[in-house]
C-alpha cells in the first residue's frame, strides 16, 4: 500500500542529534493519522549513527551512501526511493513540535492545491528561541540577488522553501530536476529548486505554525567553520544567479557591476566575503553554463515578478 507521505532525513555523523530528530518527527507523523514511511539517507557517516538508528528505530528505512556525497545527493536519493506523493524533508538537527507535520500537510488537502509545490516551516534556535529560518523572499539590487527574511505570523506566500524543514510534491521535485549537484556539499540548492518551481507557475507557502527547533550543531559547520560556510554560501549565491536569472537587463547589471563590488570590497578593507565566494565560483563558470543550457525552462513567470527591487 502506498504511503500518504514520506519523511526523508539526510544524515551525516549525527549520532548526537538523530534520536531526538527522528523521535519528534515520528510522533508528529502519527499525530497526523495517515500512513507514512520514514527514510533516513546516511551520507557515509563515520560515527555510530547507523547503529543507533537500527537499534532505536527498526521500523524506519535506512539507505546508506557508500561515499560522502552531500546534502542534495542524499535528499535526491531519498526522494527517488520514496513511494509517496508528498515528502517531508527534515535536517537531522531539528526537533519538530507535535503539530509540525499536520501543519505542513494541511495546505495540500485544499481544492486549490494542484499547483502547490511546497510548504515551508519555521525553525527557531533550540537554546534561545531566536529565529533560524523564516518566510524567505529575495530582492535584486546593484546586480546581486539578496535574500530577505520576514517573521510572518500567519500562513502566506513565499518564494523559497527551507530544504531542511518543508513538505513538497515528489513528482514536481523530480520533474524540475531535483537538487542540483553544483551546490555540493550544501546551501542554496533548495532556493534554486524553489525558484525554478516559481518560474514554472507553482505556488509555495510559508506556514509559521509548522514549528521546529534547530539544535545548531550542523555537520558542515563542524567541518568548514563559519568562514568556510560563508565562502560556500556566497559561491552558491553566484551559482544561483548564473543559473536562474534569464532577464537580459538583470544579467547585464550583474556582470557590469560585479567588478565594482569586488574592487570596492578590496579598497574598503572589509573582509573579502564576496571576493572569496566569487573566486570559488569563477573556475566552475563553464559548468554552470552547461547546466543552465541543459535546463532550458520555459518559464511562465518572470524574474521581475518574483524578485523585489
N, C-alpha and C positions, 0 to 999 in steps of 0.2 A: 504494500500500500504506500502510495506517495505521501510524504510528509507535507504538512501545510507550510512549514518554513524550516530553514536550516539556520543553525548558529555556526559561524565559521570564525575560528580563533587562530591566527598565526602566532607561533610561539618560538622564541629563541632564548635559551638559558634563563627561563623564567621560573625556576623552581621556588623562588621566594614569593612569587606572585600568583601562580597559576591556580592554586586551590581556591583562593578567595574569589578569583575571577570566575572560574567555571561554576563554583557553588552558587554564586549570586545569579548567574545567567540561567542556570537550570531551574532555580527557584522562580525566577521571573517568567521563564517559559512555561512552567507548569501552572502559573497563575493565569496565563492566557487561555489554557484549557484545550488546546488543539494539538494534534500530532506534530512532532518536530524531531529533528535529528541534530546532534551536536558533533561537529567535525573540528578537531584540532590538527593543524598542519605544523609539525615541528620542523624547524629550519636547521637541521643538523646540530642540535644542542649538544654541548659538551658537559652539561651538568646532569642532574638526576631528574629533569623534567618528565621525560617519558616514563620512567619507572614509577614516579609519583602519580602520574595520570592513570596508568594501567591499574595500579593498586587502589586508588581512591575513586576513580570513575570508570569502572569496567564497561559501562553502557555507552560511552562515547566512542566515536570512530577516530582513531589516531592514524594520521598519514605522516610518514617521515621522509623528508628530503635527504638524499644521500650526501649532498653538498649544501653549504650555506648559500642560498640564492636571494635572500632579501624579502622584505615585506610584500611587495607587489606579486612576485612569483608565488609566494605561499598562498596569498589570497586567491590568485587565479587558479591554482591547483585545487583549492577547496571548493571554489565555485564550479569547476568542471566536474568534481566528484559529487556535488550536491544533486539531489533529485527533486528539490522543492522549488516552487516558483518564486518565493521570496527568501532572501538571505539576510540574516543579521550579521554584520561584521563587527567584531569586537577585538580590541587590543588586549594582550594578556595582562596589562597593568591597570585595568579598570575594575571597579566593583559596582555592579548595577543595583539600582533600587528595585524593589519588588514590582513596581508598575512600569519599569523601563521598557520591556518588550511589548506589553499591551499598548502602551502609548505610541510606540514606533509603528505598530501594525494596524492600528485603528484607521488611519487615513486610507489604507489600501482597501478597506471594506466599502467605501463610498461608491456611489453610482458614477461619479465623475473621475474615478481613479485610473482610467485606462491609460492616460498619458502621464501618470505619476511615476517618475523614475525612482525616487527615493525619499526617505525621511531621515533627517539628521538629528542627533541627540545633543543635549547639553552636558558637558563634563566640567566638574569643578575639582580643585585640589583636595586631596584627602585630608591634609593637615589643617588647612585654614578655611576651606570653602571658597577660596578665590576662584574666579572664572578661569577655566583652562581652554575650552572651546565653546564658542557661542555662534549666533547667527552670522554667517560669513558672506560678504559680497566683495566687490573689488572696484577700484577706480583706476582710470588711466590718466596719468599726469606726467608731463615733461618726458614723454617717451617710455614710461615704465608702468607696468601693471603692479598695483599695490593692493594688498588685502585690507579689508575693513571688517571690524567686529562690532556687533551690536547685541546688547543684553536684552533681547526682545522677551517680553513677559508672556506673550501668547503665541500660539502657532502662527506661522507666517511663511511667505515665500522666501526662498533662499537661493543663492547661486551655487554654493559648494556644499557637498556632503563631507562630513568628517569620516574618513575611512576607518577609523578605529572605534566608531560608535554610531552606527547607522543601520537602516534597513533599505534594501533596494531590490529591484526586479532582476532576477538572474538572467532571463532571456535578453533583456536590454543591455545588461552588463556585457554579456558575451557578444551581442550584435555590434556594440560600439567598439569592440576590440580589447576589452578587459584593461587591466592596468598595464601601462607601457613599461617595458624593461629599461628604457632610457633613464628612468628616475632611480634606479638601483643605487644604494640599498633602501632608500625610502624618502618620503616627503614630496608633496605636490602631485603624486600620481592620482590621488583621489580628486584633487582640484581639476586636473587635466581631464579626467573622465567625466566629471560633473559638467565642465564647460562644454565638452563635446555633446553631452546629452541636452544641455540647454540650447545649444545652437541647432539641434535637431527638433526642437519644439517640445521636449519633455519638461515636466514641472518637477520642482523639488520643494520640500517643506522643512522648516526648522521647527522642532517640537520641544520646547523647554521642559515640558512635563516628563519627557523621557530623560531622566537624570542618572548619571553615573559618576562615581568618584574616581579621580585619577591618582594613582599611587605615586607617580612621579619618579619612577626608577626605570625608565625605558632603557632597553638593551643598547640601542645605538648611542645614547648619551654616555653610557658607561665606557663604550669603546672609543668614541670620537671626541668626547668632551664638548664643552659649549662652543669653542672656536671652530671645531670640526663640523659641528651641526650647523653653525652659521654659514660656513662656506658651502656646505651641501645644499642647504635650502635656497641660497641665492643662486647657485649653479642651476638648480631645478626651476627657479623662477625664470631664468633666461630660457631654459628649455621650453617652459610653458608658453612664453611669448612667441618664440620662433615656431613652435608647432601649431599654435591655435589662432593667432591674430591674422585675419585674412583681409581686413580693411587696409587698402593701399596707403592711405594717408597716415593711419596709425603706425603701420610698419615703417614708413619713411621717417616719421618722427622719432621712432625708437632708434633707428640706426644713425640718424643725423645727430641726435642729442647724446648718444651714448659716449662718444669721445669727450664731450664736455663734462659729463658726470664723472668719468674716470679721472680726467685731469683735475677737476675741482676737488675730488677726494684726496688726491696726492698733494695738492697745494695747501689744502686746509690743515693738514697734519692729523686729521682724524683717522681712526682705524680704517684700514683699506678693505672694508667688508665687501662692497660692490666689486672692487677690483679683483679680489681673491676669487669671488664667485664667478666673475667673467673669465678669469684665467683658467678656471676649472672647466667652464662650459665651452670656450672657444675651440679647443682641439677636437671637439666632437660635433662641430657645426655641420659638416657634411653628412654625418649620420642622422642628425636631426632633420636635415632637409630631405633625406631619403624617406624617413618616417612620415614627414609632412606630405610628401608626394604620394606615398602609399595610401594614406588615409583618404584623401580627396572627398571629404564630407560635403554633401550637398546641403549646406546649411539653410534653414528656413528662418533663422533669427540672426540678426547682425551683431557684430561686436559693439556697435554704438548703442544698441538696445540693451545689451547685457551689462556693459560697463558704465560706471558713473564718471563724470568729468568735472 
